[in-house]
Amino acid sequence: MATGLFDGIPPRLDTGRGTDRFLWLLARGAAAVERFGRRGRRPPVVPVDRDLRVVVEQVRAEAEGVVSLRLAAADGGRLPAWQPGAHLDVVLPSGRIRQYSLSGDPADRCYRIAVRLIPGGSGSGEIHEEVGEGTPLTLRGPRNAFPFVTADRYLFIAGGIGITPILPMVRTAAARGADWRLIYTGRSLESMPFLEELDDDRVWVRPDTEYGIPASGAELLEHVSGDVPVYCCGPTPMITGVRIDAENRQVHWERFAPPPVVGGEPFRVELARTGRVLDVPADRSALDVVREVLPQTAYSCRQGFCGTCKVRVLSGEVDHRDQVLTDDERGDHMTLCVSRAQDRLVIDL
């Protein structure tokens, strides 16, 4: 004999107000639905931890004031793959976050970054003075804001520590059989890292000490036809010169220093937690001014693409100049490093 949901239900339900079989059946049905729902409910969403735990496997002096770090997965495994031009967010033991280009071989199981010591630089100072072999670090990425396109010919231009994202591009171009040339500039030979890895007739090493002055954009682009893609990384004046003199050439570039403020107007920032009002001059960023009174304010790229210095805006109209915030975020947030205002902002600091 078949059994079902209603088997065993008594013919009457005495409640003191008479029989209400319909309500009793409804309650039984609701209980059954609830039991079924509990069995079929999806498990709660668990946030994905995308941090990479690594240890410093090797620290090596590469030039005056420059060290390289070889980073291996803490569990001994293989780190995620990457492409030339990629960079990492490195979370230092202090909690500071800094960005560094990957400068090793994309086929390697480990990562390599290089760090130049910047006078007064808290991040580079911490790496040079406190990070050694065996130090655990946390990484985020790799991410690529300087993608390397496929072509038959290339011109690479690197200035100083700007060689770091260029090196993997040179290796990849050579492996693909492409026709390439590298111009590597710097203050002096002693200040230029990875020279021993560039023993090739297609590399022109041009230290300022041997030529008297830094190279102009026209000099760096000399003898190269207009249809050759140019990849350039280094100091802002070098990049600016190349871009001005490139004419119709296709120039891909990345800078490590913050860009100069262009078309800026002075404005004021009020720190809501203290009521302090700061004047931001036309030629400085809000980040620089805020850090003078709140030196712990987090930052990383200083170019508007990492979001580390994002803060909540309580009032005022922002002139957004970043490349990271979503449209929704721009309704009540800003990046201190590049964004500005016409008048006055109140921010949650």
C-alpha positions in Angstrom: 0.0 0.0 0.0 1.4 3.4 -1.0 2.2 5.9 1.6 2.3 9.7 1.2 2.5 13.1 2.8 -1.0 12.8 4.3 -0.8 9.3 5.6 -1.5 9.1 9.3 -3.4 12.4 9.5 -6.3 12.1 12.0 -9.8 12.8 10.6 -10.4 15.6 13.1 -8.3 18.2 14.9 -10.1 19.6 18.0 -8.7 23.1 18.9 -11.4 24.2 21.3 -13.0 26.3 18.6 -14.1 23.4 16.4 -12.3 21.5 13.7 -9.9 23.4 11.3 -8.5 20.7 9.1 -7.4 23.1 6.4 -5.2 25.1 8.7 -3.7 22.0 10.1 -2.9 20.7 6.6 -1.4 24.1 5.7 0.9 24.0 8.7 2.1 20.5 7.9 2.8 21.5 4.3 4.8 24.6 5.4 6.9 22.4 7.7 7.6 20.0 4.8 8.6 22.8 2.6 10.9 24.2 5.3 12.6 20.8 5.7 13.1 20.4 2.0 14.5 24.0 1.8 17.0 23.2 4.5 18.2 20.1 2.6 18.5 22.0 -0.7 19.9 25.2 0.5 23.2 26.3 -1.0 26.2 26.5 1.4 27.2 30.1 2.4 29.7 31.9 0.1 33.2 31.7 1.5 35.5 34.6 0.5 38.4 33.5 -1.7 41.9 34.3 -0.3 43.9 35.4 -3.2 47.0 36.4 -1.3 50.2 34.6 -2.2 52.4 33.6 0.7 56.1 33.6 -0.2 59.5 33.6 1.5 62.5 35.5 0.3 64.8 32.9 -1.1 67.7 35.1 -2.1 68.7 38.8 -1.7 71.4 40.0 -4.2 73.0 43.3 -4.7 72.5 44.2 -8.4 73.9 47.8 -8.5 74.6 50.8 -6.3 71.5 51.1 -4.1 69.7 48.2 -5.9 68.9 44.8 -4.6 66.9 41.9 -6.2 64.7 39.6 -4.2 64.0 36.0 -5.4 60.6 35.0 -4.0 59.5 31.4 -3.6 56.1 30.0 -2.6 56.0 29.3 1.1 54.5 25.9 0.5 57.2 25.0 -2.0 54.7 25.0 -5.0 54.8 26.9 -8.2 53.6 30.5 -8.2 51.0 31.7 -10.7 52.1 32.3 -14.3 52.7 35.9 -15.6 53.4 37.8 -18.7 56.1 40.4 -19.4 55.1 43.8 -18.0 53.4 42.4 -15.0 53.8 43.7 -11.5 53.1 42.6 -7.9 51.6 44.3 -4.9 54.1 43.4 -2.1 52.8 43.6 1.5 55.8 44.3 3.6 56.2 43.1 7.3 55.2 46.6 8.4 51.9 46.3 6.4 53.1 48.9 3.8 52.1 47.9 0.3 54.4 48.7 -2.6 54.4 47.7 -6.3 57.3 46.1 -8.1 57.7 44.8 -11.6 58.5 41.2 -12.2 62.0 41.1 -13.8 62.8 37.4 -13.9 62.0 34.7 -16.4 58.2 34.0 -16.9 59.1 30.3 -17.1 60.7 30.3 -13.6 58.8 28.8 -10.7 59.8 31.8 -8.5 59.4 35.5 -8.9 62.2 38.1 -9.0 61.8 41.8 -8.2 64.4 44.6 -7.9 64.2 47.6 -5.5 66.2 50.8 -5.7 66.8 52.5 -2.4 65.0 55.9 -2.5 66.3 58.5 0.1 63.4 58.9 2.6 61.4 56.1 0.9 59.7 54.1 3.6 59.0 51.0 1.5 62.4 50.7 -0.2 64.1 51.5 3.1 62.3 48.7 4.8 63.3 46.2 2.1 66.9 47.2 2.1 67.3 47.4 5.9 64.8 44.8 7.3 63.9 42.2 4.6 66.4 39.3 4.2 66.6 35.7 3.2 63.9 33.7 4.9 61.6 36.8 5.5 57.9 35.9 4.8 56.0 38.2 2.6 52.5 38.4 1.1 51.9 39.1 -2.6 48.9 40.2 -4.5 48.8 39.7 -8.3 50.4 39.4 -10.7 48.6 42.1 -12.6 49.6 43.7 -15.9 49.2 47.4 -16.7 52.0 47.3 -19.2 51.0 44.5 -21.6 53.5 43.2 -24.2 52.0 42.8 -27.7 53.2 40.4 -30.4 55.2 42.1 -33.2 58.0 41.3 -35.6 60.2 44.2 -34.4 60.7 46.1 -31.2 62.6 49.0 -29.7 63.1 48.8 -26.0 64.2 51.9 -24.0 65.0 51.6 -20.3 66.2 54.1 -17.8 67.8 52.9 -14.5 65.5 50.7 -12.5 63.1 50.9 -15.5 65.0 47.9 -16.8 62.9 45.6 -14.6 59.8 45.3 -16.7 61.8 45.6 -19.9 64.1 42.6 -19.3 61.3 39.9 -19.6 60.1 41.6 -22.8 63.6 41.4 -24.3 63.8 37.7 -23.3 60.4 37.0 -24.8 61.2 38.9 -28.0 64.4 37.0 -28.5 62.7 33.6 -27.8 60.1 34.5 -30.5 62.8 35.3 -33.0 61.7 38.9 -33.3 64.1 41.6 -34.4 64.7 43.9 -31.4 67.0 46.5 -30.0 67.5 47.8 -26.4 68.8 51.2 -25.4 69.6 51.2 -21.6 70.4 54.5 -20.0 71.3 55.4 -16.4 73.3 57.9 -14.3 76.4 55.6 -14.3 77.3 52.0 -15.0 77.6 51.4 -11.3 73.9 52.4 -10.8 72.5 50.2 -13.6 71.3 46.8 -12.5 71.4 43.5 -14.6 74.0 44.7 -17.0 75.6 41.2 -17.0 72.3 39.8 -18.4 72.5 42.1 -21.4 75.6 40.8 -23.2 74.2 41.2 -26.7 75.2 43.3 -29.8 71.7 44.6 -30.0 72.0 46.4 -26.6 73.3 49.9 -26.4 74.3 50.8 -22.8 74.4 54.6 -22.5 75.4 56.0 -19.0 75.1 59.7 -18.5 78.6 59.9 -17.1 80.1 58.9 -20.5 78.0 61.2 -22.5 77.8 64.2 -20.2 74.0 64.7 -20.4 70.9 62.5 -20.4 69.7 61.3 -23.8 67.0 63.3 -25.6 63.9 61.5 -26.9 65.2 62.1 -30.5 68.5 60.5 -29.7 66.8 57.4 -28.2 64.6 57.1 -31.2 67.3 57.6 -33.8 67.8 55.1 -36.6 64.4 53.4 -35.9 61.6 53.5 -38.4 58.2 54.7 -37.4 56.4 51.4 -37.6 58.4 49.7 -34.8 56.6 49.4 -31.5 58.5 51.2 -28.7 58.4 50.0 -25.1 59.8 52.6 -22.6 60.2 52.6 -18.9 62.2 54.9 -16.7 62.3 58.4 -15.3 59.5 60.8 -16.2 61.8 63.2 -18.2 63.0 60.4 -20.4 59.5 59.1 -21.0 58.2 62.6 -21.8 61.1 63.2 -24.3 60.4 59.9 -26.0 56.6 60.6 -26.3 57.2 64.1 -27.6 59.7 63.0 -30.3 57.9 59.7 -31.2 55.7 61.4 -33.8 53.6 58.6 -35.3 55.4 55.7 -33.5 53.4 53.4 -31.3 54.8 54.0 -27.8 54.0 51.9 -24.8 55.3 53.3 -21.5 55.3 52.9 -17.8 56.7 55.2 -15.1 57.7 54.4 -11.6 57.6 57.9 -10.3 54.3 59.8 -9.8 53.3 61.9 -12.8 53.5 65.7 -12.6 50.2 67.4 -11.9 48.9 68.8 -15.2 46.1 71.3 -15.3 45.7 71.3 -11.6 43.8 74.0 -9.6 44.2 74.6 -5.9 41.5 73.2 -3.6 41.0 72.4 0.0 40.6 69.1 1.9 38.9 68.9 5.3 39.8 65.9 7.4 36.5 65.0 9.0 37.8 63.2 12.0 39.7 66.2 13.3 38.1 69.1 11.3 41.5 70.1 10.0 41.5 71.9 6.7 44.5 71.5 4.3 45.3 73.6 1.2 46.3 71.5 -1.8 48.4 73.7 -4.2 47.9 73.5 -8.0 51.1 71.5 -8.5 50.8 69.0 -5.7 48.6 66.0 -5.0 46.1 65.6 -2.2 48.1 62.5 -1.1 51.3 64.5 -0.6 49.5 67.2 1.4 47.5 64.7 3.6 50.6 62.6 4.3 52.3 65.7 5.8 49.9 65.5 8.7 48.9 61.9 8.5 52.1 60.0 7.5 50.4 56.7 8.0 48.0 57.2 5.1 48.4 54.2 2.8 49.5 54.5 -0.8 51.3 52.5 -3.4 51.4 53.4 -7.1 50.8 57.2 -6.8 49.4 57.0 -10.4 45.8 56.2 -9.9 45.6 52.6 -10.9 46.0 50.5 -7.7 43.4 52.0 -5.3 45.5 51.8 -2.2 44.9 55.5 -1.3 41.1 55.3 -1.9 39.2 57.3 0.8 35.5 58.0 1.3 34.3 61.5 0.3 31.6 62.9 2.7 30.9 66.1 0.7 32.2 68.0 -2.3 32.6 67.3 -6.0 35.6 65.2 -7.1 37.5 65.6 -10.3 38.3 61.9 -10.8 41.5 61.2 -12.6 42.1 57.6 -11.6 41.9 54.4 -13.6 40.7 52.1 -10.8 37.4 53.1 -9.2 34.1 51.9 -10.5 31.3 54.3 -11.4 29.5 53.4 -8.1 32.7 54.0 -6.1 33.2 57.4 -7.7 29.9 58.4 -6.2 31.4 58.6 -2.7 35.1 57.8 -3.0 38.3 59.2 -4.5 42.0 58.3 -5.0 44.1 60.9 -3.1 47.1 60.4 -5.4 45.7 61.9 -8.6 42.1 63.0 -8.2 41.3 66.7 -7.4 38.4 69.1 -6.8 37.3 72.5 -7.9 36.6 73.9 -4.4 36.5 71.9 -1.2 36.2 68.2 -0.2 35.5 66.6 3.2 37.0 63.2 3.4 36.8 60.4 6.0 40.2 60.7 7.5 
